[in-house]
Amino acid sequence: MKPIEGILWDNDGVLVDTERLFYQSNRELFLPFGVELTELDFFNWYLADNCGAWHLLAHLGMSEERIAELRAGRNRRYSELLLGAAVEPIAGVAELLSELAPRLPMGVVTSSMGSHFELIHSRLDLLRHFRFVLTAEHYAHSKPSPEPYLLGLEQLGLAAGQCVVVEDSPRGLQAATAAGIRCIVLRNALTRHYDFPGAWRIADDMAGLHAELAALAGAER
C-alpha cells in the first residue's frame, strides 16, 4: 500500500472539544417546549442523520418560519457558549498536527458555520498547520453528502486514494466513504457506543489515531 499524501480533518470532536457545547445549545432550545433532548437523541439526529430535532417542533404545530427563528436563536446561543467557554483542543492533537504538517498537506472540512469556526479557533493555535479550511458556507450540500470531501480533494489536488479523512461522527464517515476516501474515526464520549461500520480504522484515543496515521503516512511500510 502506498503512503497517503494528504489528510482531511473534521473539526468538532476531532480537533476541538465542542460537541457538548453544541448539544447544550440544542438541549436548551427544546426544554421550554417540554422536550428533553437526550444525548442519544443528539447522536441520532445531529451526528448520525444530520436532520436535527426540528421535526419535534413541527409535530407541535410550529410553522417553518417560527422554527427558522428558533434555529437562529440556537446559533446565537451556541456562539455565546463558545465565547464563554475555554474551548480546548482534543488532548494530544496539537502535538500530532505539529508532527504531520511538515510531511503532509492537510485541510479542515467541517459542517460548522464560518462564524462559529472563527470563534472556536480565535484563541487557539491549530490552524497554522492547515493549507485551507472549508466551512458550511462552501457547500450546497453538507455531510453526509460527499460534496465537502470532494471539494477538499480538489483543494489538495489529490485523488481519493491518496488521502485519508479523520472524523468522529456517522454522517462524517458517510460523507468520506461516499467520496471514496478512507476514513479513520476518532471516538469520543458521545460516540463510544457506536461501531462505525465502513470505517477504515477506529481509534479510541489520540495515541491510537497517531499510530494509524503514522502507518498510513509510511512510517510502517
DOFI-193663 format. One record per residue (C-alpha): residue in three letters; y, x, z. Coordinates in steps of 0.5 Angstrom, whole numbers, plus 500, padded with zeros to 3 digits. Layout:
<r residuo="ALA" yy="Y" xx="X" zz="Z"/>
...
This chain:
<r residuo="MET" yy="500" xx="500" zz="500"/>
<r residuo="LYS" yy="507" xx="503" zz="498"/>
<r residuo="PRO" yy="512" xx="503" zz="504"/>
<r residuo="ILE" yy="517" xx="498" zz="504"/>
<r residuo="GLU" yy="524" xx="500" zz="501"/>
<r residuo="GLY" yy="529" xx="494" zz="505"/>
<r residuo="ILE" yy="529" xx="490" zz="511"/>
<r residuo="LEU" yy="532" xx="483" zz="511"/>
<r residuo="TRP" yy="533" xx="480" zz="518"/>
<r residuo="ASP" yy="535" xx="474" zz="521"/>
<r residuo="ASN" yy="540" xx="474" zz="527"/>
<r residuo="ASP" yy="539" xx="469" zz="532"/>
<r residuo="GLY" yy="533" xx="470" zz="536"/>
<r residuo="VAL" yy="532" xx="477" zz="533"/>
<r residuo="LEU" yy="538" xx="481" zz="533"/>
<r residuo="VAL" yy="541" xx="477" zz="539"/>
<r residuo="ASP" yy="539" xx="472" zz="544"/>
<r residuo="THR" yy="543" xx="466" zz="543"/>
<r residuo="GLU" yy="538" xx="461" zz="541"/>
<r residuo="ARG" yy="538" xx="458" zz="548"/>
<r residuo="LEU" yy="546" xx="457" zz="548"/>
<r residuo="PHE" yy="545" xx="453" zz="541"/>
<r residuo="TYR" yy="539" xx="449" zz="545"/>
<r residuo="GLN" yy="544" xx="448" zz="551"/>
<r residuo="SER" yy="550" xx="445" zz="546"/>
<r residuo="ASN" yy="545" xx="440" zz="543"/>
<r residuo="ARG" yy="542" xx="438" zz="549"/>
<r residuo="GLU" yy="549" xx="437" zz="552"/>
<r residuo="LEU" yy="551" xx="433" zz="546"/>
<r residuo="PHE" yy="545" xx="428" zz="547"/>
<r residuo="LEU" yy="545" xx="427" zz="554"/>
<r residuo="PRO" yy="551" xx="422" zz="554"/>
<r residuo="PHE" yy="546" xx="417" zz="550"/>
<r residuo="GLY" yy="540" xx="417" zz="554"/>
<r residuo="VAL" yy="536" xx="422" zz="550"/>
<r residuo="GLU" yy="533" xx="428" zz="554"/>
<r residuo="LEU" yy="532" xx="434" zz="548"/>
<r residuo="THR" yy="527" xx="438" zz="551"/>
<r residuo="GLU" yy="525" xx="445" zz="549"/>
<r residuo="LEU" yy="519" xx="442" zz="545"/>
<r residuo="ASP" yy="524" xx="437" zz="541"/>
<r residuo="PHE" yy="529" xx="443" zz="540"/>
<r residuo="PHE" yy="523" xx="447" zz="537"/>
<r residuo="ASN" yy="520" xx="442" zz="533"/>
<r residuo="TRP" yy="526" xx="439" zz="530"/>
<r residuo="TYR" yy="531" xx="445" zz="529"/>
<r residuo="LEU" yy="527" xx="451" zz="529"/>
<r residuo="ALA" yy="521" xx="448" zz="525"/>
<r residuo="ASP" yy="523" xx="443" zz="521"/>
<r residuo="ASN" yy="531" xx="444" zz="520"/>
<r residuo="CYS" yy="532" xx="437" zz="521"/>
<r residuo="GLY" yy="536" xx="437" zz="528"/>
<r residuo="ALA" yy="535" xx="431" zz="532"/>
<r residuo="TRP" yy="540" xx="427" zz="529"/>
<r residuo="HIS" yy="535" xx="421" zz="527"/>
<r residuo="LEU" yy="535" xx="419" zz="534"/>
<r residuo="LEU" yy="543" xx="417" zz="534"/>
<r residuo="ALA" yy="541" xx="414" zz="527"/>
<r residuo="HIS" yy="536" xx="410" zz="531"/>
<r residuo="LEU" yy="541" xx="408" zz="536"/>
<r residuo="GLY" yy="545" xx="405" zz="530"/>
<r residuo="MET" yy="551" xx="410" zz="529"/>
<r residuo="SER" yy="554" xx="411" zz="523"/>
<r residuo="GLU" yy="554" xx="417" zz="519"/>
<r residuo="GLU" yy="561" xx="418" zz="520"/>
<r residuo="ARG" yy="560" xx="418" zz="527"/>
<r residuo="ILE" yy="554" xx="423" zz="527"/>
<r residuo="ALA" yy="558" xx="428" zz="523"/>
<r residuo="GLU" yy="564" xx="427" zz="528"/>
<r residuo="LEU" yy="558" xx="429" zz="534"/>
<r residuo="ARG" yy="556" xx="435" zz="530"/>
<r residuo="ALA" yy="563" xx="438" zz="529"/>
<r residuo="GLY" yy="563" xx="437" zz="537"/>
<r residuo="ARG" yy="557" xx="440" zz="538"/>
<r residuo="ASN" yy="559" xx="446" zz="533"/>
<r residuo="ARG" yy="565" xx="447" zz="538"/>
<r residuo="ARG" yy="561" xx="446" zz="544"/>
<r residuo="TYR" yy="557" xx="452" zz="541"/>
<r residuo="SER" yy="563" xx="456" zz="540"/>
<r residuo="GLU" yy="565" xx="455" zz="547"/>
<r residuo="LEU" yy="559" xx="457" zz="550"/>
<r residuo="LEU" yy="559" xx="463" zz="545"/>
<r residuo="LEU" yy="566" xx="465" zz="548"/>
<r residuo="GLY" yy="564" xx="464" zz="555"/>
<r residuo="ALA" yy="557" xx="468" zz="555"/>
<r residuo="ALA" yy="556" xx="475" zz="555"/>
<r residuo="VAL" yy="551" xx="475" zz="549"/>
<r residuo="GLU" yy="547" xx="481" zz="549"/>
<r residuo="PRO" yy="542" xx="484" zz="543"/>
<r residuo="ILE" yy="535" xx="483" zz="544"/>
<r residuo="ALA" yy="532" xx="488" zz="548"/>
<r residuo="GLY" yy="531" xx="494" zz="544"/>
<r residuo="VAL" yy="534" xx="492" zz="537"/>
<r residuo="ALA" yy="540" xx="497" zz="537"/>
<r residuo="GLU" yy="535" xx="503" zz="538"/>
<r residuo="LEU" yy="530" xx="500" zz="533"/>
<r residuo="LEU" yy="536" xx="499" zz="528"/>
<r residuo="SER" yy="539" xx="506" zz="529"/>
<r residuo="GLU" yy="532" xx="509" zz="527"/>
<r residuo="LEU" yy="531" xx="505" zz="521"/>
<r residuo="ALA" yy="538" xx="504" zz="518"/>
<r residuo="PRO" yy="539" xx="512" zz="515"/>
<r residuo="ARG" yy="532" xx="511" zz="512"/>
<r residuo="LEU" yy="532" xx="504" zz="509"/>
<r residuo="PRO" yy="538" xx="499" zz="506"/>
<r residuo="MET" yy="538" xx="493" zz="511"/>
<r residuo="GLY" yy="541" xx="486" zz="511"/>
<r residuo="VAL" yy="542" xx="480" zz="515"/>
<r residuo="VAL" yy="540" xx="473" zz="512"/>
<r residuo="THR" yy="542" xx="467" zz="517"/>
<r residuo="SER" yy="543" xx="460" zz="517"/>
<r residuo="SER" yy="549" xx="461" zz="522"/>
<r residuo="MET" yy="556" xx="458" zz="520"/>
<r residuo="GLY" yy="560" xx="464" zz="519"/>
<r residuo="SER" yy="565" xx="463" zz="525"/>
<r residuo="HIS" yy="559" xx="463" zz="530"/>
<r residuo="PHE" yy="556" xx="469" zz="527"/>
<r residuo="GLU" yy="563" xx="472" zz="528"/>
<r residuo="LEU" yy="564" xx="470" zz="535"/>
<r residuo="ILE" yy="557" xx="473" zz="536"/>
<r residuo="HIS" yy="558" xx="480" zz="534"/>
<r residuo="SER" yy="565" xx="481" zz="535"/>
<r residuo="ARG" yy="563" xx="484" zz="542"/>
<r residuo="LEU" yy="557" xx="488" zz="539"/>
<r residuo="ASP" yy="556" xx="494" zz="535"/>
<r residuo="LEU" yy="550" xx="492" zz="531"/>
<r residuo="LEU" yy="553" xx="490" zz="524"/>
<r residuo="ARG" yy="554" xx="497" zz="522"/>
<r residuo="HIS" yy="547" xx="498" zz="521"/>
<r residuo="PHE" yy="547" xx="493" zz="515"/>
<r residuo="ARG" yy="549" xx="493" zz="508"/>
<r residuo="PHE" yy="551" xx="486" zz="508"/>
<r residuo="VAL" yy="551" xx="479" zz="512"/>
<r residuo="LEU" yy="549" xx="472" zz="509"/>
<r residuo="THR" yy="551" xx="466" zz="513"/>
<r residuo="ALA" yy="550" xx="459" zz="512"/>
<r residuo="GLU" yy="556" xx="458" zz="507"/>
<r residuo="HIS" yy="553" xx="463" zz="502"/>
<r residuo="TYR" yy="547" xx="458" zz="500"/>
<r residuo="ALA" yy="547" xx="451" zz="497"/>
<r residuo="HIS" yy="540" xx="450" zz="501"/>
<r residuo="SER" yy="539" xx="453" zz="508"/>
<r residuo="LYS" yy="532" xx="455" zz="511"/>
<r residuo="PRO" yy="526" xx="453" zz="510"/>
<r residuo="SER" yy="529" xx="454" zz="502"/>
<r residuo="PRO" yy="527" xx="461" zz="499"/>
<r residuo="GLU" yy="534" xx="461" zz="497"/>
<r residuo="PRO" yy="537" xx="465" zz="503"/>
<r residuo="TYR" yy="532" xx="470" zz="502"/>
<r residuo="LEU" yy="532" xx="470" zz="494"/>
<r residuo="LEU" yy="540" xx="472" zz="495"/>
<r residuo="GLY" yy="538" xx="477" zz="500"/>
<r residuo="LEU" yy="533" xx="481" zz="495"/>
<r residuo="GLU" yy="539" xx="480" zz="490"/>
<r residuo="GLN" yy="544" xx="484" zz="495"/>
<r residuo="LEU" yy="539" xx="489" zz="496"/>
<r residuo="GLY" yy="537" xx="490" zz="489"/>
<r residuo="LEU" yy="530" xx="490" zz="490"/>
<r residuo="ALA" yy="523" xx="486" zz="489"/>
<r residuo="ALA" yy="520" xx="481" zz="494"/>
<r residuo="GLY" yy="514" xx="486" zz="494"/>
<r residuo="GLN" yy="519" xx="492" zz="496"/>
<r residuo="CYS" yy="522" xx="488" zz="502"/>
<r residuo="VAL" yy="520" xx="485" zz="509"/>
<r residuo="VAL" yy="523" xx="480" zz="513"/>
<r residuo="VAL" yy="524" xx="479" zz="520"/>
<r residuo="GLU" yy="524" xx="472" zz="523"/>
<r residuo="ASP" yy="523" xx="468" zz="529"/>
<r residuo="SER" yy="522" xx="461" zz="527"/>
<r residuo="PRO" yy="517" xx="457" zz="523"/>
<r residuo="ARG" yy="523" xx="455" zz="518"/>
<r residuo="GLY" yy="525" xx="462" zz="517"/>
<r residuo="LEU" yy="518" xx="464" zz="516"/>
<r residuo="GLN" yy="517" xx="459" zz="511"/>
<r residuo="ALA" yy="523" xx="461" zz="507"/>
<r residuo="ALA" yy="521" xx="468" zz="507"/>
<r residuo="THR" yy="514" xx="466" zz="504"/>
<r residuo="ALA" yy="517" xx="461" zz="499"/>
<r residuo="ALA" yy="521" xx="467" zz="497"/>
<r residuo="GLY" yy="515" xx="472" zz="496"/>
<r residuo="ILE" yy="517" xx="476" zz="502"/>
<r residuo="ARG" yy="512" xx="479" zz="507"/>
<r residuo="CYS" yy="515" xx="476" zz="514"/>
<r residuo="ILE" yy="514" xx="479" zz="521"/>
<r residuo="VAL" yy="515" xx="474" zz="526"/>
<r residuo="LEU" yy="518" xx="476" zz="533"/>
<r residuo="ARG" yy="516" xx="471" zz="538"/>
<r residuo="ASN" yy="521" xx="469" zz="544"/>
<r residuo="ALA" yy="521" xx="464" zz="550"/>
<r residuo="LEU" yy="522" xx="458" zz="545"/>
<r residuo="THR" yy="516" xx="460" zz="540"/>
<r residuo="ARG" yy="511" xx="463" zz="544"/>
<r residuo="HIS" yy="506" xx="457" zz="544"/>
<r residuo="TYR" yy="506" xx="457" zz="536"/>
<r residuo="ASP" yy="501" xx="461" zz="532"/>
<r residuo="PHE" yy="506" xx="462" zz="526"/>
<r residuo="PRO" yy="500" xx="461" zz="520"/>
<r residuo="GLY" yy="502" xx="465" zz="514"/>
<r residuo="ALA" yy="506" xx="471" zz="518"/>
<r residuo="TRP" yy="504" xx="478" zz="515"/>
<r residuo="ARG" yy="504" xx="480" zz="522"/>
<r residuo="ILE" yy="506" xx="477" zz="529"/>
<r residuo="ALA" yy="510" xx="482" zz="534"/>
<r residuo="ASP" yy="511" xx="479" zz="542"/>
<r residuo="ASP" yy="516" xx="484" zz="543"/>
<r residuo="MET" yy="520" xx="490" zz="540"/>
<r residuo="ALA" yy="515" xx="495" zz="541"/>
<r residuo="GLY" yy="510" xx="491" zz="537"/>
<r residuo="LEU" yy="516" xx="490" zz="532"/>
<r residuo="HIS" yy="517" xx="497" zz="532"/>
<r residuo="ALA" yy="510" xx="499" zz="530"/>
<r residuo="GLU" yy="509" xx="494" zz="525"/>
<r residuo="LEU" yy="516" xx="496" zz="521"/>
<r residuo="ALA" yy="514" xx="504" zz="522"/>
<r residuo="ALA" yy="508" xx="502" zz="519"/>
<r residuo="LEU" yy="511" xx="499" zz="513"/>
<r residuo="ALA" yy="516" xx="504" zz="512"/>
<r residuo="GLY" yy="511" xx="509" zz="511"/>
<r residuo="ALA" yy="510" xx="512" zz="518"/>
<r residuo="GLU" yy="503" xx="511" zz="517"/>
<r residuo="ARG" yy="500" xx="511" zz="510"/>
